[in-house]
Amino acid sequence: MKKRIYTKGLMLMGMGLLVSLLISHPVLPQSSKTFSLKFASWVPQHDTMNYAPNLWIKEVEQRTGGRVKVTPYYGESLGKVANSLDMLKTGICDLALMPTGVLSKHFRVLDVLALPGLIPDRVIGTEVMYVLLQKGLLEKEFTGYVPIVLQCHDPFYLNFTKKKVTNLEEIKGLKIRFPSVTTKSALEALGATPVSIPPPELFNAINTGILDGTCASPGYLVLSKLYEIMKYTLWGYPISSGANIVLMSRKTWEALPPDVQLVMEELNKNAKSNYLEAGKRQDEDSIKQIKAAGVETYHLSPEELKKWQRLTQPVIDQWISDMQAAGLPGKEAFETAKGLVEKHK
């Protein structure tokens, strides 16, 4: 009798444990339907900015047992980078990698990365974006989209072809290519002449003397072969930074079953560390190649740096003012970014 009671007790305990596990970890129904997604990337397949997205694609396909198939289209083969958001809206693609600098009018809060002298490296810049996301400060500009991975690239520095610029007098009038409207304002504040040149035409513009220099990261100098014709790189004062982000159409996201969404959400968390790992390798390799090519890297004197910072401070103040006037959280975004920079000093 006692044995039967004991046995029944164990059975009841086991059933109770099973029920509790099912409640705390519900088994999501799996659909047998397959989903074919298109990923549009504006950079070549092996660019560092594609490293984390490519891993994400591979893992999604594996973790869903092939129910999700993602076809990548690299190097603007599906459409021009300037049309990335339109491609998502119209269904030409389901995911897209896009630079926030080129699309800064759509990503105005993320443009905080482009403020002169603010973001010192890709690690802090990437952390800034994720904190802005967690605080809900990107909600307006991400309306209609789901963020997959946010990647701040290495900072843009000033690079010159013939003239080693060590003070404000020497930068006056120099024709320098700018990557965003905010950077254009910073160059004007320093006395340079900003010039708009599409990336594919940049090498020829510098090589033929149309430009005296450009704003570019070490990684881009190598990828674009610009390090072969540049002579000087001014480090220590990041004139700008920016990001390449992967967004998914909200319409595509909502068409996916819950179990697939869970897989993607988990992989989104890993994408950040995957990107930073690849970025660190690229930074180390790029710096080696730049120096090996004979490009002289240097810093401003402390006194001169303070002059540059004073001249570009109004650019930051105006950016915050414009954002606030537009009903956007510019001040909070800037204070968040500055606080994280100070924290890592």
C-alpha positions as a Python dict, from the first residue, in 0.01 Angstrom:
ca = {
    (1, 'M'): (0, 0, 0),
    (2, 'K'): (273, 244, 101),
    (3, 'K'): (467, 145, -210),
    (4, 'R'): (168, 226, -436),
    (5, 'I'): (118, 561, -264),
    (6, 'Y'): (489, 637, -302),
    (7, 'T'): (482, 540, -669),
    (8, 'K'): (175, 755, -733),
    (9, 'G'): (346, 1041, -553),
    (10, 'L'): (648, 1019, -778),
    (11, 'M'): (423, 1012, -1084),
    (12, 'L'): (234, 1320, -966),
    (13, 'M'): (560, 1501, -891),
    (14, 'G'): (689, 1413, -1236),
    (15, 'M'): (373, 1536, -1403),
    (16, 'G'): (387, 1856, -1199),
    (17, 'L'): (748, 1916, -1300),
    (18, 'L'): (661, 1859, -1666),
    (19, 'V'): (370, 2103, -1648),
    (20, 'S'): (589, 2367, -1480),
    (21, 'L'): (857, 2328, -1748),
    (22, 'L'): (599, 2364, -2023),
    (23, 'I'): (462, 2679, -1860),
    (24, 'S'): (803, 2843, -1808),
    (25, 'H'): (940, 2725, -2146),
    (26, 'P'): (643, 2693, -2380),
    (27, 'V'): (695, 2478, -2685),
    (28, 'L'): (624, 2698, -2985),
    (29, 'P'): (447, 2535, -3275),
    (30, 'Q'): (672, 2490, -3576),
    (31, 'S'): (535, 2566, -3919),
    (32, 'S'): (645, 2349, -4211),
    (33, 'K'): (624, 2651, -4440),
    (34, 'T'): (951, 2770, -4591),
    (35, 'F'): (1055, 3134, -4618),
    (36, 'S'): (1282, 3275, -4889),
    (37, 'L'): (1439, 3608, -4791),
    (38, 'K'): (1664, 3845, -4987),
    (39, 'F'): (1952, 4032, -4824),
    (40, 'A'): (2086, 4343, -5002),
    (41, 'S'): (2435, 4463, -4912),
    (42, 'W'): (2602, 4766, -5063),
    (43, 'V'): (2957, 4637, -4998),
    (44, 'P'): (3144, 4339, -5147),
    (45, 'Q'): (3090, 3994, -4996),
    (46, 'H'): (3413, 3981, -4795),
    (47, 'D'): (3392, 4332, -4650),
    (48, 'T'): (3410, 4336, -4268),
    (49, 'M'): (3061, 4489, -4255),
    (50, 'N'): (2922, 4167, -4405),
    (51, 'Y'): (3099, 3936, -4160),
    (52, 'A'): (2834, 3938, -3887),
    (53, 'P'): (2538, 3941, -4131),
    (54, 'N'): (2688, 3646, -4323),
    (55, 'L'): (2726, 3447, -4001),
    (56, 'W'): (2371, 3543, -3905),
    (57, 'I'): (2240, 3415, -4238),
    (58, 'K'): (2427, 3086, -4205),
    (59, 'E'): (2306, 3028, -3849),
    (60, 'V'): (1945, 3119, -3929),
    (61, 'E'): (1937, 2863, -4207),
    (62, 'Q'): (2092, 2594, -3986),
    (63, 'R'): (1886, 2667, -3674),
    (64, 'T'): (1559, 2663, -3867),
    (65, 'G'): (1642, 2337, -4042),
    (66, 'G'): (1638, 2504, -4381),
    (67, 'R'): (1289, 2648, -4339),
    (68, 'V'): (1445, 2993, -4382),
    (69, 'K'): (1664, 3052, -4685),
    (70, 'V'): (1841, 3386, -4722),
    (71, 'T'): (1990, 3483, -5058),
    (72, 'P'): (2251, 3760, -5035),
    (73, 'Y'): (2307, 4022, -5304),
    (74, 'Y'): (2638, 4203, -5258),
    (75, 'G'): (2790, 4520, -5397),
    (76, 'E'): (2461, 4697, -5481),
    (77, 'S'): (2367, 4415, -5721),
    (78, 'L'): (2003, 4435, -5609),
    (79, 'G'): (1983, 4815, -5602),
    (80, 'K'): (2172, 5133, -5518),
    (81, 'V'): (2260, 5198, -5155),
    (82, 'A'): (2067, 5527, -5155),
    (83, 'N'): (1751, 5324, -5229),
    (84, 'S'): (1799, 5071, -4946),
    (85, 'L'): (1495, 5178, -4744),
    (86, 'D'): (1275, 5193, -5053),
    (87, 'M'): (1384, 4839, -5142),
    (88, 'L'): (1274, 4722, -4797),
    (89, 'K'): (941, 4905, -4820),
    (90, 'T'): (856, 4769, -5165),
    (91, 'G'): (971, 4414, -5098),
    (92, 'I'): (1264, 4414, -5341),
    (93, 'C'): (1461, 4285, -5042),
    (94, 'D'): (1373, 4168, -4691),
    (95, 'L'): (1695, 4270, -4517),
    (96, 'A'): (1946, 4538, -4609),
    (97, 'L'): (2288, 4655, -4496),
    (98, 'M'): (2307, 5033, -4524),
    (99, 'P'): (2541, 5316, -4416),
    (100, 'T'): (2382, 5571, -4185),
    (101, 'G'): (2600, 5850, -4323),
    (102, 'V'): (2458, 5818, -4675),
    (103, 'L'): (2107, 5793, -4530),
    (104, 'S'): (2155, 6044, -4248),
    (105, 'K'): (1829, 6227, -4326),
    (106, 'H'): (1646, 5904, -4237),
    (107, 'F'): (1862, 5817, -3935),
    (108, 'R'): (1890, 6152, -3766),
    (109, 'V'): (1942, 6027, -3409),
    (110, 'L'): (2209, 5780, -3522),
    (111, 'D'): (2383, 6076, -3686),
    (112, 'V'): (2515, 6152, -3336),
    (113, 'L'): (2802, 5921, -3440),
    (114, 'A'): (2906, 6176, -3703),
    (115, 'L'): (2964, 6461, -3456),
    (116, 'P'): (3327, 6580, -3475),
    (117, 'G'): (3571, 6444, -3219),
    (118, 'L'): (3311, 6233, -3038),
    (119, 'I'): (3344, 5861, -3120),
    (120, 'P'): (3701, 5731, -3069),
    (121, 'D'): (3660, 5374, -3197),
    (122, 'R'): (3413, 5118, -3332),
    (123, 'V'): (3368, 4943, -2995),
    (124, 'I'): (3237, 5251, -2815),
    (125, 'G'): (3039, 5361, -3119),
    (126, 'T'): (2865, 5024, -3141),
    (127, 'E'): (2787, 5033, -2769),
    (128, 'V'): (2640, 5381, -2812),
    (129, 'M'): (2397, 5253, -3075),
    (130, 'Y'): (2277, 4960, -2866),
    (131, 'V'): (2227, 5183, -2560),
    (132, 'L'): (2029, 5430, -2774),
    (133, 'L'): (1820, 5137, -2894),
    (134, 'Q'): (1760, 5009, -2539),
    (135, 'K'): (1654, 5357, -2426),
    (136, 'G'): (1398, 5375, -2706),
    (137, 'L'): (1567, 5674, -2868),
    (138, 'L'): (1575, 5505, -3211),
    (139, 'E'): (1208, 5411, -3210),
    (140, 'K'): (1100, 5679, -3456),
    (141, 'E'): (1363, 5614, -3720),
    (142, 'F'): (1324, 5237, -3694),
    (143, 'T'): (945, 5253, -3745),
    (144, 'G'): (856, 4989, -4003),
    (145, 'Y'): (1181, 4799, -3953),
    (146, 'V'): (1339, 4548, -3715),
    (147, 'P'): (1709, 4600, -3627),
    (148, 'I'): (1918, 4288, -3686),
    (149, 'V'): (2271, 4414, -3620),
    (150, 'L'): (2411, 4762, -3551),
    (151, 'Q'): (2774, 4815, -3652),
    (152, 'C'): (2971, 5134, -3594),
    (153, 'H'): (3272, 5143, -3824),
    (154, 'D'): (3617, 5265, -3731),
    (155, 'P'): (3631, 5648, -3713),
    (156, 'F'): (3698, 5873, -4011),
    (157, 'Y'): (4023, 6067, -3992),
    (158, 'L'): (4158, 6340, -4218),
    (159, 'N'): (4388, 6206, -4488),
    (160, 'F'): (4599, 6426, -4717),
    (161, 'T'): (4780, 6369, -5046),
    (162, 'K'): (5055, 6632, -5052),
    (163, 'K'): (5033, 6854, -4748),
    (164, 'K'): (5092, 6749, -4387),
    (165, 'V'): (4836, 6954, -4197),
    (166, 'T'): (4947, 7033, -3843),
    (167, 'N'): (4749, 7353, -3775),
    (168, 'L'): (4441, 7548, -3881),
    (169, 'E'): (4634, 7771, -4122),
    (170, 'E'): (4744, 7470, -4322),
    (171, 'I'): (4394, 7324, -4366),
    (172, 'K'): (4239, 7646, -4496),
    (173, 'G'): (4097, 7607, -4843),
    (174, 'L'): (4195, 7244, -4887),
    (175, 'K'): (3939, 7050, -5092),
    (176, 'I'): (3833, 6752, -4880),
    (177, 'R'): (3566, 6494, -4952),
    (178, 'F'): (3303, 6459, -4677),
    (179, 'P'): (3089, 6150, -4591),
    (180, 'S'): (2787, 6324, -4434),
    (181, 'V'): (2620, 6663, -4394),
    (182, 'T'): (2736, 6687, -4033),
    (183, 'T'): (3098, 6628, -4136),
    (184, 'K'): (3060, 6892, -4406),
    (185, 'S'): (2973, 7145, -4133),
    (186, 'A'): (3278, 7040, -3929),
    (187, 'L'): (3512, 7086, -4225),
    (188, 'E'): (3367, 7430, -4294),
    (189, 'A'): (3422, 7524, -3929),
    (190, 'L'): (3788, 7428, -3963),
    (191, 'G'): (3830, 7638, -4278),
    (192, 'A'): (3850, 7355, -4532),
    (193, 'T'): (3645, 7333, -4852),
    (194, 'P'): (3411, 7031, -4838),
    (195, 'V'): (3352, 6850, -5168),
    (196, 'S'): (3088, 6587, -5242),
    (197, 'I'): (3229, 6293, -5441),
    (198, 'P'): (3059, 5950, -5478),
    (199, 'P'): (3275, 5668, -5330),
    (200, 'P'): (3334, 5497, -5669),
    (201, 'E'): (3488, 5821, -5803),
    (202, 'L'): (3697, 5902, -5496),
    (203, 'F'): (4023, 5728, -5595),
    (204, 'N'): (4038, 5902, -5932),
    (205, 'A'): (3945, 6241, -5780),
    (206, 'I'): (4236, 6219, -5537),
    (207, 'N'): (4480, 6067, -5785),
    (208, 'T'): (4416, 6345, -6039),
    (209, 'G'): (4440, 6626, -5783),
    (210, 'I'): (4072, 6725, -5782),
    (211, 'L'): (4082, 6669, -5405),
    (212, 'D'): (4353, 6748, -5152),
    (213, 'G'): (4229, 6488, -4909),
    (214, 'T'): (3938, 6291, -4774),
    (215, 'C'): (3769, 6180, -4455),
    (216, 'A'): (3819, 5805, -4433),
    (217, 'S'): (3875, 5527, -4184),
    (218, 'P'): (4193, 5313, -4188),
    (219, 'G'): (3987, 5016, -4303),
    (220, 'Y'): (3841, 5209, -4596),
    (221, 'L'): (4181, 5343, -4697),
    (222, 'V'): (4295, 4984, -4746),
    (223, 'L'): (3978, 4846, -4906),
    (224, 'S'): (3962, 5133, -5156),
    (225, 'K'): (4341, 5125, -5222),
    (226, 'L'): (4357, 5492, -5124),
    (227, 'Y'): (4647, 5417, -4891),
    (228, 'E'): (4857, 5370, -5207),
    (229, 'I'): (4823, 5739, -5301),
    (230, 'M'): (4774, 5910, -4963),
    (231, 'K'): (5078, 6051, -4784),
    (232, 'Y'): (4948, 6167, -4446),
    (233, 'T'): (4684, 6050, -4198),
    (234, 'L'): (4593, 6271, -3903),
    (235, 'W'): (4506, 6043, -3612),
    (236, 'G'): (4386, 6136, -3265),
    (237, 'Y'): (4104, 6360, -3385),
    (238, 'P'): (3816, 6159, -3537),
    (239, 'I'): (3645, 6406, -3768),
    (240, 'S'): (3345, 6177, -3791),
    (241, 'S'): (3214, 5825, -3753),
    (242, 'G'): (2911, 5635, -3871),
    (243, 'A'): (2753, 5296, -3894),
    (244, 'N'): (2645, 5018, -4122),
    (245, 'I'): (2324, 4868, -3993),
    (246, 'V'): (2116, 4570, -4101),
    (247, 'L'): (1741, 4622, -4088),
    (248, 'M'): (1460, 4382, -4172),
    (249, 'S'): (1126, 4493, -4306),
    (250, 'R'): (865, 4486, -4028),
    (251, 'K'): (625, 4329, -4278),
    (252, 'T'): (870, 4042, -4339),
    (253, 'W'): (927, 4000, -3965),
    (254, 'E'): (557, 3976, -3884),
    (255, 'A'): (509, 3711, -4155),
    (256, 'L'): (759, 3482, -3981),
    (257, 'P'): (635, 3225, -3725),
    (258, 'P'): (719, 3282, -3353),
    (259, 'D'): (980, 3003, -3336),
    (260, 'V'): (1175, 3157, -3626),
    (261, 'Q'): (1154, 3502, -3466),
    (262, 'L'): (1298, 3357, -3144),
    (263, 'V'): (1592, 3207, -3334),
    (264, 'M'): (1661, 3541, -3502),
    (265, 'E'): (1637, 3737, -3177),
    (266, 'E'): (1893, 3508, -3016),
    (267, 'L'): (2128, 3539, -3314),
    (268, 'N'): (2089, 3918, -3314),
    (269, 'K'): (2254, 3924, -2971),
    (270, 'N'): (2553, 3728, -3103),
    (271, 'A'): (2590, 3946, -3414),
    (272, 'K'): (2732, 4238, -3214),
    (273, 'S'): (3027, 4041, -3073),
    (274, 'N'): (3087, 3870, -3409),
    (275, 'Y'): (3116, 4208, -3577),
    (276, 'L'): (3350, 4357, -3317),
    (277, 'E'): (3575, 4052, -3337),
    (278, 'A'): (3605, 4091, -3714),
    (279, 'G'): (3647, 4468, -3680),
    (280, 'K'): (3939, 4430, -3441),
    (281, 'R'): (4120, 4208, -3690),
    (282, 'Q'): (4054, 4455, -3970),
    (283, 'D'): (4181, 4750, -3765),
    (284, 'E'): (4507, 4573, -3682),
    (285, 'D'): (4564, 4462, -4041),
    (286, 'S'): (4472, 4802, -4187),
    (287, 'I'): (4711, 4994, -3965),
    (288, 'K'): (4994, 4756, -4057),
    (289, 'Q'): (4928, 4797, -4429),
    (290, 'I'): (4898, 5176, -4407),
    (291, 'K'): (5231, 5208, -4228),
    (292, 'A'): (5399, 4952, -4454),
    (293, 'A'): (5290, 5159, -4757),
    (294, 'G'): (5480, 5457, -4618),
    (295, 'V'): (5181, 5669, -4513),
    (296, 'E'): (5290, 5902, -4232),
    (297, 'T'): (5054, 5889, -3934),
    (298, 'Y'): (5065, 6171, -3680),
    (299, 'H'): (4872, 6364, -3414),
    (300, 'L'): (4800, 6730, -3350),
    (301, 'S'): (4976, 6896, -3060),
    (302, 'P'): (4759, 6922, -2744),
    (303, 'E'): (4734, 7300, -2790),
    (304, 'E'): (4630, 7270, -3154),
    (305, 'L'): (4378, 6997, -3075),
    (306, 'K'): (4202, 7230, -2831),
    (307, 'K'): (4170, 7494, -3106),
    (308, 'W'): (4007, 7240, -3340),
    (309, 'Q'): (3770, 7130, -3066),
    (310, 'R'): (3667, 7490, -2992),
    (311, 'L'): (3593, 7558, -3358),
    (312, 'T'): (3383, 7244, -3406),
    (313, 'Q'): (3189, 7273, -3078),
    (314, 'P'): (2928, 7502, -3243),
    (315, 'V'): (2862, 7221, -3495),
    (316, 'I'): (2769, 6994, -3205),
    (317, 'D'): (2558, 7263, -3039),
    (318, 'Q'): (2372, 7335, -3364),
    (319, 'W'): (2309, 6964, -3423),
    (320, 'I'): (2152, 6930, -3078),
    (321, 'S'): (1945, 7245, -3130),
    (322, 'D'): (1818, 7127, -3471),
    (323, 'M'): (1728, 6786, -3333),
    (324, 'Q'): (1537, 6931, -3040),
    (325, 'A'): (1350, 7168, -3271),
    (326, 'A'): (1248, 6867, -3483),
    (327, 'G'): (1112, 6689, -3175),
    (328, 'L'): (1395, 6435, -3175),
    (329, 'P'): (1600, 6333, -2867),
    (330, 'G'): (1924, 6490, -2986),
    (331, 'K'): (2037, 6617, -2647),
    (332, 'E'): (1977, 6281, -2477),
    (333, 'A'): (2150, 6097, -2762),
    (334, 'F'): (2456, 6322, -2738),
    (335, 'E'): (2474, 6301, -2358),
    (336, 'T'): (2441, 5922, -2379),
    (337, 'A'): (2725, 5901, -2630),
    (338, 'K'): (2948, 6143, -2441),
    (339, 'G'): (2885, 5958, -2114),
    (340, 'L'): (2991, 5625, -2266),
    (341, 'V'): (3305, 5784, -2415),
    (342, 'E'): (3398, 5930, -2075),
    (343, 'K'): (3330, 5595, -1908),
    (344, 'H'): (3582, 5420, -2132),
    (345, 'K'): (3861, 5677, -2098),
}
